Amino acid sequence: MKQILKILTVILCSLTLQTDAAEKSSAVSSSKPNIVLLFSDDAGYGDFGFQGSHHFKTPHLDQLAKDGVRLSNFYVSGATCGPSRAGLLSGKYQQRFGYEEINVSRIMSENSKVPADEMGLPTDLRTMGNYLQELGYYTAIFGKWHQGAADRYHPLKRGFDEFYGMRGGSRSFFAYKNPDRVVAEALLERNFGHFQEHRGYLTDVLADETCDFIERSAQGNKPFFAFVSFNAVHTPMQPDPKDANEFPQLEGKRRKVAQMTLSMDRACGQIIDKLKALGLYENTLIVFSNDNGGPMNKNGSSNYPLSGVKATQLEGGIRVPGLISWPGKLPAGSVYDYPLITLDLIPTFVAVGDGDPAAIEGLDGVNMIPYLTGGNSARPHQTLHWKMETRAAIRDGDWKLLRYPDRPAELFNLSEDIGEQNDLAAENPEIVKELFRKQFAWELELARPLWMLRRQEEGWSSRRTDEFRHPPAKTY
């Protein structure tokens, strides 16, 4: 009998210790929200229902806007995908470490060209994944990486516990029939070095992989971070065949980009539905945005009501859709009008993960939460900067100055002229001087560029500024 009592006592003590440990693990995970970053590629500013589109169908993202906050003045730190993503992942203006131009070797000048695989995010920088790992998050990225194809730049070496996607910047949405003839950076890779082509439509596959990650993570004792880096709606223009009959009123690339946007919205909805089914939605911070402005003629996108396109520093190249949702914490169905930027995501994620953004040296962003909740009524940023070699832009309050290599600077008041059609530089010489002074002071803090465009490519960017100098028609 005494022996039985001893055994029962040991069992009860063991169960008590296990229960205490489980409760502590649960408390750790439940005290920090999960974080999901949904990121599209080359989408047009006006190509979403929540942005006012009358053509495109984005019901799931529209609902996310109703559940959270729409950011009406949301920016990226670069007008092309590689630099923009470098800023996003580091939380710093990418120009501070020389990453001014897109990391595509074939268009670089001969005296600055480096091998394509070597054009990546410098390895001495910590990333969004690193910061969240340090706060106890289990991290994963799905889809486009585009921050260096060499092994040392690999996501698993840059703060991510899991990776499913491609190291490069674009690929087919369908499986390659002869993958051995395709450059490695375009192949689908699971974690490190396990290359295998997918079945089905890639946007759907990325959603499936993300949902599987969420389901597995929900069984653990860590909060999770999922960066869903869609390659939609980047070229090639390959809609899902099941959407072939959608948008009969549209034609050509415009119809294809609408169909691809519909697929991406459906994928976002699948991920959100998985969070809800597992009871995680209320404790998950979700952000949706895009890497740069739509290129318009290349993929049929529209940046209405903005002028400019990808690779230009007009608003259509750098202002992007932005949504942020955190049920019960952020005001549902609201709009935030002061400028914010993707550089703000790391400070925000660190803060909600119980970290201290102020303890991270060199971050250029702010924790958005106090501003979005109304706890801080000031402007998060008085001044924002952009630079691509000699081309540059600065937004100071509602004034925006554009610097060109081949013409006088232009000045716009964005509060009255979102389409940048009324140049006020000649009427406001003192404002022009002040904005130049602020821009030059910022540029003195920057590193020399890691690589630079050929002259003809920089000229191409100027020509695109001219070609898309006026906002597209609303009915486009």
Sequence and secondary structure as in RCSB ss.txt:
>XXXX:A:sequence
MKQILKILTVILCSLTLQTDAAEKSSAVSSSKPNIVLLFSDDAGYGDFGFQGSHHFKTPHLDQLAKDGVRLSNFY
VSGATCGPSRAGLLSGKYQQRFGYEEINVSRIMSENSKVPADEMGLPTDLRTMGNYLQELGYYTAIFGKWHQGAA
DRYHPLKRGFDEFYGMRGGSRSFFAYKNPDRVVAEALLERNFGHFQEHRGYLTDVLADETCDFIERSAQGNKPFF
AFVSFNAVHTPMQPDPKDANEFPQLEGKRRKVAQMTLSMDRACGQIIDKLKALGLYENTLIVFSNDNGGPMNKNG
SSNYPLSGVKATQLEGGIRVPGLISWPGKLPAGSVYDYPLITLDLIPTFVAVGDGDPAAIEGLDGVNMIPYLTGG
NSARPHQTLHWKMETRAAIRDGDWKLLRYPDRPAELFNLSEDIGEQNDLAAENPEIVKELFRKQFAWELELARPL
WMLRRQEEGWSSRRTDEFRHPPAKTY
>XXXX:A:secstr
 HHHHHHHHHHHHHHHHHHHHHHHHHHHHHHS EEEEEEESS  TT SGGGT SS   HHHHHHHHHSEEETTEE
 S SSHHHHHHHHHHSS GGGGT  S   GGGB TTT   GGG S  TTS  HHHHHHHTT EEEEEEE  S  S
GGG GGGTT SEEEEESSS   SS  S GGGS GGGS EETTTEE   SS HHHHHHHHHHHHHHHHHTSSS EE
EEEE  TTSSS    GGGTTS TT  HHHHHHHHHHHHHHHHHHHHHHHHHHTT GGGEEEEEEESS   TTTTT
   TT    TTS SHHHHB   EEE TTTS TTEEE S EEGGGHHHHHHHHTT  GGGSTT      HHHHTTS
  S S SEEEEEETTEEEEEETTEEEEE SSS  EEEETTT TT  S  TTT HHHHHHHHHHHHHHHTT    S
  B HHHHHHHHHHHHHT S   TT 
